[in-house]
Amino acid sequence: MRTAVVRVNVDPESVLTPAQLRDGMAALLEVTGEANIDVVENDLATMPASRREVELLIAAESGDTAKGSAIELCAKAFGTTPVPGVVTFISRGTDDDAHGVLSAFGLAGEIVREPGDDGYDIVRVTLSEEDLERVPESRVHTALEASLNCEVHIRTR
């Protein structure tokens, strides 16, 4: 399973006091700990009022699922109507990461990993020709190499 990094503005109206922000962060750490979700700790009270964002690390296959969980937890902890920000995924170079990259493009494919002669893995990805007519191969190739940090070969079936 991939790990989503969900950014959430917990005080979009900029109305919470420093004490409320600190209490909300403490509450968020408690509820996320119970849910086995990590939070990047920071002092929201010292952040600009327009950027009072928390970052939650949530195991999820879908960015939308992770975003929904983050919004629910932040609303509970801060008593506000949080606004979701950008959702990204942490890449550990796994096959799950490769499948996640493909799904972001709306693609599905076979992934085979094998050791290379120089100690680095080679990942062979098989996609349908129809898929590569919709999404340029170069975009898929670049995204896979960046996510996996290894040599990628794309072939069609």
Secondary structure as UniProt FT lines:
FT   STRAND          3..9
FT   TURN            12..13
FT   HELIX           18..34
FT   TURN            35..36
FT   STRAND          38..40
FT   HELIX           44..46
FT   HELIX           49..51
FT   STRAND          53..59
FT   HELIX           63..78
FT   STRAND          83..90
FT   HELIX           95..104
FT   TURN            105..106
FT   STRAND          110..115
FT   TURN            117..118
FT   STRAND          121..127
FT   HELIX           129..134
FT   HELIX           137..148
FT   STRAND          151..156
//
